[in-house]
Amino acid sequence: MSELKALPIACTLSPGDLRERLGLIQTLTQEALRAHERQGLDLTLHYAPEAAARVRAMVAGEQHCCAFLTLDIRDDAQGVHVTIHAPEHARDAADELFAQFTPTPDVTMTR
């Protein structure tokens, strides 16, 4: 079994740290997320360019606590783009995993 397949689908944060992280992600989503799209086990997020430092901090935090996810980040003139890939063994949990990064129906994204 490869190392990636062996990684459990679990967050390593304590309940208090998880609440704080989710709050930071929600704020970043409300203030800087411009668009998102999902294709299977991949979620791509497009953030405003001025949010680059906050997006990088979010990605670093997620890579630390959710090592089973693969996060790729790139910048261009339109903004900061993050692709999150969930492994095949996380397929059943992908909707729940990705929900934290996208706006809830009652949240309006700013542009």
C-alpha positions in Angstrom: 0.0 0.0 0.0 1.4 3.4 -0.9 2.0 6.0 1.7 -0.7 8.2 0.3 -3.3 5.4 0.5 -2.2 4.7 4.1 -3.0 8.2 5.3 -6.2 8.3 7.3 -9.0 10.6 6.4 -8.8 12.7 9.5 -8.0 16.2 10.7 -5.3 16.4 13.3 -6.6 19.6 14.9 -8.1 19.7 18.3 -11.8 20.7 18.4 -11.0 24.3 19.4 -8.3 24.7 16.7 -10.6 23.2 14.2 -13.3 25.7 15.0 -10.8 28.5 14.6 -9.5 27.2 11.3 -13.0 26.8 9.9 -13.7 30.4 10.9 -10.6 31.6 9.1 -11.5 29.6 6.0 -15.1 31.0 6.1 -13.9 34.6 6.4 -11.4 34.0 3.5 -14.3 32.5 1.5 -16.6 35.4 2.2 -14.0 38.1 1.6 -11.9 36.8 -1.3 -13.3 33.7 -3.1 -14.3 34.8 -6.6 -15.3 31.4 -8.0 -15.0 27.7 -7.5 -15.6 24.5 -9.5 -15.6 20.9 -8.7 -14.8 17.9 -10.9 -15.0 14.6 -9.1 -12.2 14.5 -6.4 -10.8 17.9 -7.4 -12.0 21.3 -6.1 -10.5 24.4 -7.6 -10.9 27.7 -5.8 -10.2 31.2 -7.3 -9.3 34.0 -4.9 -8.7 37.7 -5.4 -5.0 38.5 -5.9 -4.9 40.7 -2.8 -5.7 37.7 -0.6 -2.5 35.8 -1.7 -0.8 35.8 1.7 -4.0 34.6 3.5 -4.6 31.9 0.9 -1.0 30.7 1.2 -1.4 30.6 5.0 -4.6 28.6 4.6 -3.0 26.1 2.3 0.0 25.7 4.6 -2.4 25.0 7.5 -4.4 22.5 5.6 -1.4 20.6 4.3 -0.3 20.2 8.0 -3.6 19.0 9.5 -5.1 17.2 6.5 -2.1 15.4 5.0 -4.3 13.1 3.0 -5.4 16.0 0.8 -3.1 17.3 -2.0 -3.2 21.1 -2.4 -1.7 22.9 -5.3 -1.5 26.7 -5.5 -0.7 29.0 -8.4 -0.8 32.7 -9.0 -1.5 34.7 -12.1 -2.8 38.1 -13.0 -6.4 37.2 -12.2 -5.7 35.9 -8.7 -4.6 32.9 -6.6 -5.9 29.5 -7.6 -5.9 26.5 -5.3 -6.7 23.0 -6.4 -7.6 20.5 -3.6 -7.5 16.8 -4.6 -9.0 14.2 -2.3 -7.7 10.6 -2.7 -9.9 7.9 -4.1 -10.3 6.3 -0.6 -11.9 9.7 0.5 -14.5 9.7 -2.3 -17.4 9.1 0.1 -16.3 12.0 2.3 -15.4 14.4 -0.5 -18.6 16.5 -0.3 -18.1 17.1 3.4 -14.4 17.7 3.0 -14.9 20.3 0.2 -17.9 22.0 1.8 -15.7 24.0 4.2 -14.0 25.8 1.3 -17.1 26.9 -0.6 -19.8 29.4 0.3 -22.9 28.3 2.0 -26.2 29.0 0.1 -26.9 32.0 2.4 -23.4 33.6 1.9 -22.8 36.0 -0.9 -19.4 36.0 -2.5 -17.9 39.5 -3.0 -16.0 40.4 -6.1 
